[in-house]
C-alpha cells in the first residue's frame, strides 16, 4: 500500500520500495531484466568488431566505397565514439527526466535506423555520418540501461550482474568476428555485398531485442522520485507475488523505509555541484577508470585486424578468427571474476584488474617490440591481458552508476562515459591508426605502452578512492538528493 502524504507546497512519499527490491531472491523476473536490457551490449560488440574486421576489405577497390583502411579504423572509429559520447549526454539527461524505459526504447530505435542506413552506404561521407549516428544511439543506451539495471537488480547481485551484462559486449564481438569471416569470403558474397550484410544482421538482432525489451518495466525507484508512487508500489507488489509463487516461500521483511520529496527535474547546476563538490574523490575515480579503459579498448580493438594484416601478413578474410579468440577471453573475464566484486569487494577487484592488465600489456608490448611474437602468440597475449582488462572496464560502468545519488545517476553515467571515452576513445583510434599504419613495430609498441600506463594509473587511483559498495543499497552508498531527512552520517562530504 502506498504511503503518500501531501503538504501545501510539495508532495512527500514514504516508501520501502528500494528495500523491497533489494531483498528479493534471484528469479525469472530478474532474468527477463538481464535479457531485455543486457543484450544491447551484444549489439555494441557486434558494431565495433565488424568495423575492425572489415576495415581492410572496405579499403579495397571493389568494396563499393572510396575509403582507406586508416579512415575506417581512425576517422570512422572516432566518429562512432564521438556519436556515442554525444548520445550519452543528450539521452542521459532525458533518461533522468522522462524515465529509463522510454529512453531505452528510443535509443534502440535510433541505433536500428542508423545501422540500416550504414549498410546502404554509397559514399565515404554517408558511411561516416551514419557511423556517428549509430554511436549516438548506442551512447544513449549506456545511460538508460545501466541506470535501469542497477535500480532493478538486488544489491546482493548487483556487482556480478552489472559486470556480466557489460561484458556481454564480447559475445557480440565473437559473433561479429565470425560473421565477418563468412561475409568477407568472396566465394560466397561479392566484395561490395558481404560487408553490408554484417551491418544488416545488427538490424535483425536489434529488432528481436526491441520485442523483448517492451516487457521490461520502468524503474520503481525512478517512479518514486517523480510522483508515481502508487505505480511503483503496484509494480513491486506484483513482482513479489510472482516470486513468492515461483519459490513457494514468503519473502523476508524489507529494511527501513525512506521519505523523499518529489522532484521531477534536477538542474545541471545541482547535478554538477553534487558530483564535483559533494563527491570529488568519486569524480576523480570515475574519470580515471573511464579514460584508462576507453583508451585501451577503443584504440586497440578498433585496429586489431589491421595489426594482424600489417605486421603479421594475415589475410583480411580470416582476421575474424583471431578476434573471436580475444573476444572470448574478454567475456570470460567478467563472467568468472564478476562474483568476486560482490564478495572480495569493489576496491581490491577494481584496482587489481586494472593494474594487472596494464602490467601484462607492458609485457606484451616488450615482446612485440623485440620481435618475439607471431600472430598466434600475439593473440594469446591479448587474450590474457583482456581477460583482466574486461572485468576492470565493466566495473567502470558499475562504479559510476552506483556511487552517485539517484537523481543524477543517468547523467553521471553519461558524463563520465562521454568525457572518459572522448579522451581515450576519440584520440585513441586516431593516434593508434597513425602509429599502426606506419608499419613500424616501435610505433605500435608505443601505443600499447600508452594504453598500459593509463590502465595502471587508473588502478592506482582505485586503490585510494574506490567505494566499498558491495552488498549495499544504492540509497546507502549515496543518499538521494530528494530524501527529506538524511542521517547526519550521510551529510559528510565525499564519504568512502
Secondary structure by P-SEA (a helix, b strand, c coil): cccccccccccccccaaaaaaaaccccaaaaaaaaaccaaaaaaaaaaaaaaaaccccccccccccccccccccaaaaaaaaaaaaaaaaaaaaaacccaaaaaaaaaaaaaaaaaaaaacccaaaaaaaaaaaaaaaaaaaaaaaaaaaaccccccaaaaaaaaaaaaaaaaaaaaaaaaaaacccccccccaaaaaaaaaaaaaaaaaaaaccccccaaaaaaccaaaaaaaaaaaaaaaaaaaaccccccccbbbbbcccccccaaaaaaaaccccaaaaaaaaaaaaaaaaaaaaccccaaaaaaaccccccccaaaaaaaaaaaaaaaaacaaaaaaaccaaaaaaaaaaaaaaaaaaaaaaaaaccccaaaaaaaaaaaaaaaaaaaaaaaaaaacccccccaaaaaaaaaaaaaaacaaaaaaaaaaaaacccaaaaaaaaaaaaaaaaaaaaaaaccccccccccccccccccccccccccccccccc
